[in-house]
């Protein structure tokens, strides 16, 4: 078993130098989610856990959506 840890993509608050909060991803942050998909595309049985914060859920959904479109579960 392997465990991978990733930070969320860039958020609006990151750009504004605001620590914490619960903001959406920037376009760059969404692209990070897409790159995560590329990195893990050959990883079998990938499970994603995330907090309930908007930026973390959006990062995971971006990668998960691409995974589902590529036939992965």
Phi and psi in degrees as a GROMACS rama.xvg file:
@    title "Ramachandran Plot"
@    xaxis  label "Phi"
@    yaxis  label "Psi"
@TYPE xy
-119.969  142.971  UNK-2
-119.626  126.737  UNK-3
-114.555  138.119  UNK-4
-120.149  132.429  UNK-5
-134.509  146.694  UNK-6
-82.353  158.459  UNK-7
-67.0973  163.652  UNK-8
-69.6269  168.806  UNK-9
-58.2551  131.306  UNK-10
-108.025  166.379  UNK-11
-57.2765  -42.0405  UNK-12
-64.8851  -33.5257  UNK-13
-59.0867  -45.3282  UNK-14
-64.1542  -34.6816  UNK-15
-85.5305  4.40301  UNK-16
59.2124  34.5879  UNK-17
-100.217  122.556  UNK-18
-85.4256  132.208  UNK-19
82.1011  -156.894  UNK-20
82.5272  -174.411  UNK-21
-140.102  80.2381  UNK-22
-113.209  166.558  UNK-23
-76.8588  166.844  UNK-24
-77.5526  152.587  UNK-25
-84.3867  175.68  UNK-26
-59.7543  -39.4909  UNK-27
-62.5387  -38.0862  UNK-28
-65.1838  -38.3809  UNK-29
-65.3464  -38.6742  UNK-30
-63.7032  -33.6396  UNK-31
-61.8001  -42.9363  UNK-32
-59.1523  -39.4627  UNK-33
-65.8317  -37.6561  UNK-34
-69.0867  -33.0814  UNK-35
-60.5064  -40.6292  UNK-36
-59.0423  -45.2801  UNK-37
-62.115  -40.9519  UNK-38
-64.1202  -39.6938  UNK-39
-98.9382  10.4748  UNK-40
-60.2052  -25.9115  UNK-41
-105.998  17.106  UNK-42
-92.9707  112.942  UNK-43
-73.8063  150.653  UNK-44
55.2682  43.6774  UNK-45
-74.697  127.644  UNK-46
-119.005  135.803  UNK-47
-114.865  126.731  UNK-48
-113.297  143.644  UNK-49
-150.592  160.127  UNK-50
-75.8966  -177.524  UNK-51
-91.0453  2.59126  UNK-52
-67.7046  142.958  UNK-53
-53.7837  -47.9783  UNK-54
-63.5065  -34.6975  UNK-55
-76.0662  -39.4836  UNK-56
-66.3801  -42.4312  UNK-57
-63.8324  -38.6573  UNK-58
-62.3852  -46.5216  UNK-59
-66.169  -41.9295  UNK-60
-64.0959  -37.5305  UNK-61
-61.3785  -44.0797  UNK-62
-72.1198  -41.3359  UNK-63
-64.6232  -41.5223  UNK-64
-60.7604  -43.4167  UNK-65
-67.0613  -38.5734  UNK-66
-61.8121  -44.3908  UNK-67
-65.1315  -38.4659  UNK-68
-67.9252  -23.0856  UNK-69
-92.8728  8.64824  UNK-70
86.9279  9.14726  UNK-71
-95.8182  154.142  UNK-72
